[in-house]
Amino acid sequence: MSRTAYYRRPTAQAARDTADVTALLQAHEQHPFYGTRRLALHLGLSRKRARRIRNLAGIAIDQPARKRRYRGGKPEIAAPLNILHRYARFKDENRPQDGMDYAPMADVHAWVQDFTYLWFDRHMHYLAVVLDLKTRQVVGWRLGTSHSSELTYAALLDALSKHLAPAILHSDQGSEYLSHRHQLLCERLEIQLSASAKGSPWQNGFMERWFGGFKKELGNLAQYEDLPQLHEAIALQIHYYNHQRIHSALGMSPAAYAARLKQQGNRQVESSERVLQIVGP
């Protein structure tokens, strides 16, 4: 074998790489903030190959900025215990230093909530969001000019107007969530309030991570001309997240996953009804 032939890249491999780069560039144009995991799911590649093809295409994803911390008012009620934390499991019971697995929290019908800031048009705005842990759907949200209990309460009402009430409602210990109005509403709907320990943002990590991805994908706010345009952009971005964007933990969009769960539940009900028809009550 000649030295030239030894070092020449196989033509078939080069052709596959070229096709994959083209497909990846098209996917990147449609979903500009997909990482290698979502690109692999979208293109049907292994994660290792998706990373290699992304490098060949010369694509780099920006990292989110550090989160700003808030100074809230005085809470109206005492902080509840972290009910969700009891559902976390050690990754290895014999090695607690390896950390906790928070995935079991998704099966207890819980919602998590938080808010973030958006500096726009020389004013600070705040986006309050409620997330369903099971389906990872954004079930409610509100945009306002102050991080108050009125804002977070409106986001919760938005969620409850479209979805069945959860068993657990989790947040941090901010005064925006430790209010009498939250407590009274949850008591009426038999929802258990839960809160992360102070200085432990990872205990609400699902919400923290969601905001990091959302703000990155929303982009530079200077591109929006006024507040109505920003509000529309937020609504469109949340719709994209719920209905189009692949969630890496689900392998599909949150809305598609929720629809599949509902379909499975309907099949189980139909099966139970058929059994009752056969054997009687």
Secondary structure as UniProt FT lines:
FT   HELIX           3..7
FT   HELIX           11..30
FT   TURN            32..33
FT   HELIX           36..43
FT   HELIX           47..57
FT   HELIX           84..87
FT   STRAND          89..90
FT   TURN            93..94
FT   HELIX           96..98
FT   STRAND          100..101
FT   HELIX           103..107
FT   STRAND          110..120
FT   TURN            121..122
FT   STRAND          123..132
FT   TURN            133..135
FT   STRAND          138..144
FT   HELIX           149..160
FT   TURN            161..162
FT   STRAND          168..171
FT   TURN            175..177
FT   HELIX           180..188
FT   TURN            189..190
FT   STRAND          192..195
FT   TURN            198..199
FT   HELIX           201..204
FT   HELIX           205..218
FT   HELIX           221..223
FT   HELIX           227..243
FT   TURN            248..251
FT   HELIX           254..279
//
